[in-house]
Every structure is written in structure tokens, then in C-alpha cells.
Amino acid sequence: MKRPLFTYFMGICVAGPVLLAPGPALAVPDANTIEFSNCSLSTPGTQATAQARCGFLEVPENPAAPDGRKIRLHVAVAEATSTTVEPDPVFFFAGGPGQAASETWVIIQWQMNMIRKHRDIVMIDQRGTGQSNRLSCPPDEGIDPLNAEIDFELMERGLRRCLEGLDGDPRMYTTTIAMQDYDRVRAAMGYERINLVGVSYGTRAAQVYLRQFPERVRTVVLDSVVPMQLSLGQEHAPMLDRAVRQVLEQCAAQETCNALYPNHAQEVNELFARLRQSPQQASITNPWTGEPQQILLSAETLGVAIRFLSYASETQALLPLLVHEAITTGNLERLAAQALLVMSSLDEAIANGMEASVMCSEDFPFMDFSANYDDTIMGGLMLEAIRRQCAIWPRGEVPDGFHEPVVSELPVLLLSGERDPVTPPSYATQVAQTFANSLALVARGHSHSVLRDVCLHGIATQFIETGSVAGLDTACVQKIRPAPFFTSLLGPEP
């Protein structure tokens, strides 16, 4: 069987309002016009939930036709945990593109507990995600996404079928239009100024909001920074190689890890060479269902698996062990199981129609498709997938100068992970050049989305509370360490 590629590489949870007993009033101004009620947020594929207050705001799908079709924006608010609440909330911008802020909140709520102490957290499902008229292209029935060969023609047929039944005009789901939505929500809730916290693609969205509505912004936190100059997807292949190389170099620098896996770099190359020559079937126990499953592991699927395993320091710490086991024993079962874990939830986590609308409008026209990535882990697969996808997907208008850097003197905190496979620290350094009042910090040995680190979370809290990068206590950054490498299947050395 062959596999469509649509959900494999593009980018980086329906949170239904459930009425509960009446709760405390939100700390929103009296001018608020959105009707909120208690709700329970959830993330597909998990049992996790989060309590919040939810409401909807109706907006025109096409801002140039205000009397035309309307869509509803889903807005969720996590109330401040203290009785002293500041008047400027935090607006959270989720990643992807294609993730819903309210669904992401369920996973990160504990990472934001200090920031939330004195400020409400406002989560808007960006148009095309979550409950804001989600644009999704479901996989074809009967196709096992992990037991097939990659097939671009199948992807193209699936895209055309998706467009035929899509509930929305995909040209209207760009970041620029979405940030106009965000300001409509701000105005409807009666806020004068807000604090922006964006992660990954959310850092692009936050910068677009800042450029359009600078007078409405108090502070900006950008975690895993996307420069405006970057075309999403253009550099994913070399950036992944950079991160994996750092992981292996740091393994080599540690006595125990190097003794256990002395030929780790060579083993990675050998494993890919084997799978390029002949994809291998592996029989695994499905980690979600407990049922036996056959999986075809090719060089392409291995590259995707390693990419997503590289998104967290904890899973990066597994790479030397998994590759060593696959080479020395020929047993790919555990590596295949990890591939299944990191890939099987992609369809639910990302609204791939919205993702295509963003990337095909904002990035595709500016990409260099002549770039040769044949010698990388990912190869040229992502560029080819984007090229074929965006030849079909309708593209919206992007303002002139969209990819120009945002210039601001407002306080901005930029956070990066040293081993981030998609948004390395150099991106934050680039962005900082036009933010005169900014501070960039790097978490040693960490990967993507670093606000979950208690040190950086604490610094971000200080920053938002004071509204300044001056005088922040950043001493703890020097103590940040990566997750220790696994020395056996039981975990790291004690």
C-alpha cells in the first residue's frame, strides 16, 4: 500500500464547552460583550482535561465582505489563580500552524501556573483550528499511515477531494486575517492592552499581531522563535541534522554514553543506508491499543520519526540507545514503536487544512525549491511535499512586506532550546536585531518549546510582572541541563 504525505511534514483538540455549575466571574472589564460559561477543555488522544470559561465571537470569514458568511471564533479563558488580578491578560498563541490554543492549553496548563497567578490566560482557537471552523483533511479510509509507501499522487488526490468538501474558503485563513480576529476578541472583551506569549508558529502570529496593533501590546514572550524572514519548511531538513549532530556530539562527550555507543554517528548513517536500500517490516505491540501490528519502516518514515523524537530533550536522550539496538541486533521493534507514538496523533493534533492555508499563502511563494538536501536525514521530501501540495491548495493574499522583520521598542523576551530541531537559537538572535528592548536566553541541551523549564518559566513570569527585561534574575539559566542519556531500556544511570 502507498501513503499520502499530507500529515507527515507540514508544520509543527476539539475543546467542547461543557456546562458546569456556575463559577466565579472572570476578571474581564465591564465592557466585555462575549458570553462566557464554564467549560471543560480536552485534547484528542489524551485523557487530560482543563477547566476554563468558554465563549464564541462571530466574525466575517472574509473581512472585505463583512455582510457575507460568518464563522465563530472559540475563546477560552483560564482565570488567574490569585485574588489580585492585573488588568492586562496573557493572550496565548499556539504552534503548528494548525494547533488550537484551547487544546494546547490542556497539555501546557501546569507550565503556565506562575504566569497565571495574577493574570487571566486567554486562548483563541485561531480560525481554522479547534472549534473555530476547523479546516481538516481526514486520511483516506483503509490506509494505514504507518504501513505504506509514500505516494505524492495519493496525497494530491486526497487534497483535491478535501477541497471539494471543505467548509470554508481556504484563502481566508492566513495569519494576517487571523490576527485581526484576535484584536476583535481583545476589543470585545474590553481589554486596553495585552501580553503576548507565542510558541513556535505562534511566535510568527504574535509578531504579526504586534506589527498590526502595537498600541495594544504591553509585553511579548516568544518561545522557539520563527523569524518573519523564514519560509516555514525551507530549513527543516538542515536544522534537524544540526540538532541530531548536537545530540550525538554531547553523547560522545559523556564517558558513559560514549562507552556504550562509541560509533553512534556511524550507526545512524548505516541505519539509513540499510533502510534506503530495503525498507524493513517490524512486528510491534501497538503502544496505544496493546494489539500486535506490522509496520513498514523506510528511510523516510525513520526520518520523520527522528524529527519528532527530536522535539523534546527527553526523547532525544533515547536516540543513541534506539539506533544502537537497531544496528547491533537488527531489531527495529522499539524504534518502530517510537515512530508509531510520535506519528499516530498528527492527524488529530493539527488542522492540516488551516496549516496548508498558512504555508501555501505565506511561505510557498518565497521558498527555494532548488535547495539540495539529499545528504540530510529528511532529504528533500518536505520540500517536494510542500511544492506539490501548494500547487493545488488555494492561496490567500499576503501583505507586501509580510516577511520583513518586525521593528519594536516594546519589551520582548526570546527563549530557545540549544538542540531545537526546527527553531534553533540563531533564529532568536536574528529576530532580536530589530527588537531594541529585548533579551534572548538559551536553554542548554533543551529542544523545542522551552517555557516548560521551571527556570525559564520563572524568568518569563518576572518579565511579564515587571514589564521589562531590565533587572531580570537569569542566574538559573546557567544551571539548565539536558535530560540524561538512556544507558538501558530502564532509563539513565541513577
C-alpha positions, -999 to +999 in steps of 0.1 A: +000+000+000+011+036-005+008+065+018-003+101+013+022+126+027-001+154+037+001+150+075+037+140+077+057+171+075+035+202+073+044+225+102+048+217+138-084+192+200-117+199+200-124+217+233-161+215+236-179+238+261-194+216+287-218+234+311-209+231+347-221+247+379-218+285+379-183+296+388-166+328+397-168+358+374-140+364+350-117+393+357-127+410+324-137+446+321-173+456+324-172+464+286-169+426+278-196+415+253-187+378+249-210+355+269-188+330+288-198+298+306-179+272+325-164+245+302-141+216+302-113+216+276-098+184+262-072+172+238-079+144+214-059+113+220-054+120+257-074+118+289-063+152+301-088+180+307-087+216+319-114+237+334-120+271+318-146+296+308-157+294+271-175+316+247-178+325+210-174+356+189-188+358+154-166+373+127-168+376+089-149+348+071-138+374+046-130+407+063-135+425+030-171+412+029-184+420+064-220+412+054-211+378+039-205+344+055-197+344+093-177+320+113-174+316+151-142+320+170-139+298+201-124+317+231-114+301+263-102+318+294-082+303+323-088+325+353-060+339+374-054+318+405-049+348+428-074+372+442-053+400+429-057+401+391-039+425+368-060+442+341-037+431+312-042+394+305-019+370+286-030+360+251-016+326+242-006+319+206-004+281+197+020+264+174+017+243+143+005+260+122-028+242+129-029+237+166-058+250+186-048+272+216-076+258+238-064+222+231-027+231+236-036+246+269-047+213+283-012+200+279+007+231+290-015+244+318+009+234+345+038+250+327+020+284+329+009+283+366+032+311+377+024+334+348-013+327+355-011+337+392-021+373+386-033+373+350-060+355+331-049+334+302-069+340+270-068+312+244-083+319+210-086+289+186-071+306+156-096+305+126-094+270+110-084+252+142-102+237+172-138+250+174-131+280+152-144+264+119-116+238+119-102+230+084-091+194+082-084+168+056-090+134+071-069+105+059-083+081+033-102+052+047-084+019+046-049+034+045-026+026+074-003+056+076+025+035+091+024+005+068+027+020+034+050+036+009+049+074+005+030+084-026+027+120-038+000+112-063-022+098-035-016+130-015-026+151-044-058+132-049-066+134-012-061+172-013-085+176-042-111+155-025-107+175+007-111+208-011-144+197-027-159+192+008-141+218+028-163+240+049-146+273+043-127+294+018-090+284+025-078+317+012-093+334+042-072+315+068-039+334+068-021+347+098-028+383+089-065+378+088-064+357+120-046+384+139-074+408+130-097+382+147-075+383+178-079+420+180-116+417+176-116+394+206-095+418+226-119+447+218-150+425+225-135+416+259-128+452+267-090+450+272-068+480+265-035+462+264-024+426+265+007+405+269+016+381+241+030+346+247+037+326+215+053+292+209+068+280+176+045+292+147+027+311+175+058+334+176+051+343+140+014+350+148+024+371+178+048+392+157+021+398+131-002+409+158+025+432+173+031+448+139-006+454+132-016+465+167+015+478+186-005+501+208-024+472+222+007+452+234+024+455+268+050+427+266+059+398+243+073+364+251+085+343+221+093+307+228+111+287+200+113+317+177+103+318+140+119+348+122+095+367+099+121+363+071+119+325+073+097+304+049+083+276+071+096+243+059+126+257+039+152+248+066+136+219+085+159+193+069+193+210+078+180+222+112+171+186+121+206+174+111+221+202+133+201+191+163+208+154+159+245+162+154+245+181+187+228+151+205+255+127+192+283+151+200+271+155+235+268+117+239+304+114+227+315+140+253+300+119+281+321+090+293+293+065+299+272+074+268+303+072+246+314+039+261+280+023+254+275+038+219+310+046+206+300+046+169+267+064+172+272+088+143+283+059+120+254+038+132+229+065+123+243+067+088+244+029+085+208+025+096+196+050+070+217+033+043+201+000+051+166+013+050+171+032+018+182+000+002+154-021+016+126-009+039+121-034+068+089-048+083+087-049+120+062-066+143+054-044+173+028-041+200+008-010+193+016+013+223-019+028+222-041-004+218-018-032+230-026-051+198+001-066+176+008-046+145+030-048+114+049-016+105+070-009+074+100+012+084+116+030+055+143+057+055+115+083+050+095+071+080+126+068+101+135+104+092+100+116+103+102+096+135+136+110+144+124+145+136+096+142+161+116+124+187+139+154+185+113+178+196+120+171+233+152+167+253+137+136+270+132+117+237+164+130+222+180+111+251+167+079+237+182+082+202+217+067+208+202+037+225+175+030+199+198+034+169+225+012+186+200-015+193+187-014+157+222-017+142+237-043+166+207-066+168+188-059+137+157-054+159+137-024+148+107-030+170+114-004+196+124+022+171+092+014+151+071+017+183+086+051+189+077+060+153+042+050+159+040+070+191+052+102+176+033+100+143-001+084+151-015+115+168-006+140+140-040+139+123-058+149+155-033+175+167-030+196+136-058+211+115-040+203+083-063+224+061-055+255+081-018+246+080-019+244+043-036+277+040-009+294+061+021+277+044+009+279+009-001+316+012+028+328+033+058+305+026+054+286-006+059+317-029+092+325-012+108+290-010+139+279-028+129+245-043+163+241-059+179+235-025+196+201-024+191+183+009+199+148-003+226+143+023+203+151+052+182+128+074+150+142+059+163+146+024+142+167+000+109+150+010+095+180+028+102+205+000+087+182-026+056+177-004+051+214+000+057+221-037+031+195-047+006+205-020+007+242-027+004+237-065-032+225-056-042+244-024-057+279-030-036+307-017-047+338+001-033+373-002-003+382+019+005+419+025+036+434+009+065+432+034+050+403+053+084+387+056+101+419+067+113+418+103+090+434+129+105+465+144+096+474+180+109+491+212+084+472+234+099+447+259+104+413+243+118+380+258+131+354+234+136+318+245+153+290+227+165+254+231+201+247+223+191+214+204+159+226+188+154+207+155+133+234+139+138+268+155+175+270+167+188+298+189+202+316+158+167+324+148+161+343+181+193+361+176+182+372+142+148+384+155+164+403+184+182+426+159+150+447+153+137+445+189+157+472+207+144+463+241+148+425+241+166+397+259+174+363+243+181+332+265+191+297+255+183+265+275+213+243+274+206+208+260+169+216+255+148+213+224+116+228+212+091+247+234+112+256+265+088+275+286+081+243+304+115+245+320+109+258+355+138+283+353+126+299+320+090+298+332+101+318+363+120+343+342+091+348+319+068+353+349+092+380+363+093+396+329+055+398+325+050+411+360+076+438+357+071+446+321+108+450+315+139+429+305+160+451+328+169+435+362+157+400+355+173+373+376+186+349+350+212+331+371+193+298+369+198+296+331+234+285+337+221+255+357+198+242+330+209+207+318+196+183+292+178+151+300+204+124+307+210+098+280+194+064+284+220+038+293+195+010+291+158+005+285+153+012+322+164+047+317+195+068+325+221+059+351+209+066+387 
